[in-house]
Each structure stands twice: as structure tokens, then as C-alpha cells.
């Protein structure tokens, strides 16, 4: 079953009061700069694993390769199979100046013209000033017009086909590593290391980083313990990585992002829920996908559409029972989601206490950093 957009989640009056009092700085913390991971763990599963049991209040620090030790047999692991596109392109202006644009490849829009033809529109974030109406060039060929601007985000109309644009990204584009990562990774290595080993659906500008730690050995150990897995899709764009603002908190919405769940995955997830088996989501994107599509999952139905769901405390999780996640940037909706999950699980420790402990233990933070399992 398809819909153009997922219905906004209803929240109680008490939630509105609490959300109204929230401020972005409520999710601020100090991180020593040396704990920002600028390169991934090698091998991937040698990253540390911070395990927090909400039942026992116990914290264990292990390595990700031992993940199966902490997930009960019979659980179902849910992964986001989106693929990062090398969507940062350097283009030229008519004046001869260059501009680098991160194209939000999860936000295509096709507009039918009066003559029956089509215009392909895409949004992007340039690194310097652009003017509505000017053209951008690649190899002395005009390939797009700048047609509108909203704050730092611009809309572009392509002169080339979508297929040509995608090829241009694959051949000449750069992997959009987060701006806080300062590494000497070349483009060839970045395309491999800032990508999950199971990524299969290209349309994201950021990786579902909690899943970067998985290896075939980890999957094998999970399978041997009787832990099954399935995939969902959320194509990552601005909704996932935008910082918290007073406006976003007030609206309780994120930028819209495409999501998809197959009927086969919905059936597998619903069956596990009915049988009392744990649903373990890998990452905040998989978590948001499951919670956004909950009404379809319980009917064994697939879904293709969009979500702007912003999970804020208090929130009653409908599908997710345990979550693998990274250590997130301050003042982000990702950290707010972790807070909501801890509160839902009745955790005796707050997100801040857990992060303080991780800092004391010198775990690595952010996209290439270590992992946390909340169970």
C-alpha cells in the first residue's frame, strides 16, 4: 500500500507541554576533541561496543565483534539498506568561479510542463553564494539552472537526464563525509569505508553509521545464535542530520525523507512482535522507519512514501525493543531520539550519564566512532 506522506503522529497534551519547554541546549554536552573519530575502525567490527541494559542498569564495554553475546536468541535485527551517493560535485559558474554543491539526492522532484515535457528538479547545499537564475556548468556545458532559494538550500532544474546526472556523480562526485571528519581518506577509500557492507539502494547523502560496524563475521555469529535479520530503507537527507532548532522542536517535524518497507519485511517483523521476540533496530534511521510504518507493519503490509517523524520524549515505541546506535553530535534530533528511547525503556540512567561514562572510557564519537547497544 502506498501513500504520498505518512500521517503525523498524534501526541498527548502533556507531551506538547514538555516539548514546548525543550530547548536545543537541553541536548548539549562537551566532548574532548580527541574523541572525535576521523577514521573508521579497522577491521570494522573492532570498534568498541558500549552495552547498556535498561533492566539491570549494567554497563559493559566490549567490542562490536561480540555483539551476538548481548542480543537474545530469536531476536530480529532490522537494518537500513540505503546506499550513500558521491553527491558532492564541483561545478563552474558563468563567471568562471567554482562552487561545490552537496546535492540532496533523496529529494528528486519531477514537474510536468505545459507542453507535456518534464523538468527534473533537485535540491542542494552550495558552499558559496549562488544567484537564482544563473546556470552551472560542468566541462563547459550548462547542466542546470538555479531556480529558487530557501535559506541555505537551493533548488536546481537539470538540463541533463537523471541518468546522466547519476553517472556524473559516480564518475566525478565526492563522498559527502560529515564536516567534522578531518581525514586523509582518498575518494576510493571513502566510498568503501563510509558505506555499510550491505548497502544496495543508492539515494542517501549520509550513511546509517550504526551499521558501519557490521562484518560478515558478525552476521555469521548472529545467525549461529538464531538471530534473524531483515532490511528497511530510509534515504538519508537533511531530516537526519539537521541540528535541532527551536522551530523544529515546536513543529515536532523533520525534513521529509523517503522510506520503504516491503510486505515481506513487514510480515517478518510483525510475526516476531506477536511471538514476543525482540526487534533490534540498527541505527536511528531504521528506528524512525519502523516507527513511521508501524500501522502498516501490524497489518503485514509494505509501504512506500515519506516520513518527517521526529521522535521526542515522551514517546511510546510501537515496534522497536532494542537499538544499536552511535554516539551523536550535541543538539541533534538523533540525541533526542536516544533520550526518548531510554525514557520509554524505563532506564535508570539518562543519556547524559551514559555519554559521560563513554567519555570517561574514551570511546570514539560520531560517524566513524564506536557503537552503543541499548537493550
Secondary structure, DSSP 8 states (H G I E B T S, - for coil): -B-SS-------HHHHHHHHH--GGGG-----GGGB-SS--SSGGGSEEEEE-TTT--EEEEEGGGGGGSS-TT-EEEEE-EEE---EEEEEETTS-EEEEEEEEEEEEEEE-TTS-EEEEEEEEESS---TT-EEEETTEEEEEEEEEETTEEEEEESS-HHHHHHHHHHH-B----TT------HHHHHHHTS-TT--EEEESS--GGGGG--HHHHHHHHHTT-EEEEEEE--SHHHH-B--HHHHHHTEEEEEEEEE-HHHHHHHHHHHHTT--EEEESHHHHHHHHHTHHHHTTT--EEEEEEE---SS---SS-SEEEEE---SSBHHHHHHHHHHHHTT-SS-HHHHHHHHHHTT--BSTTS-EEEE-
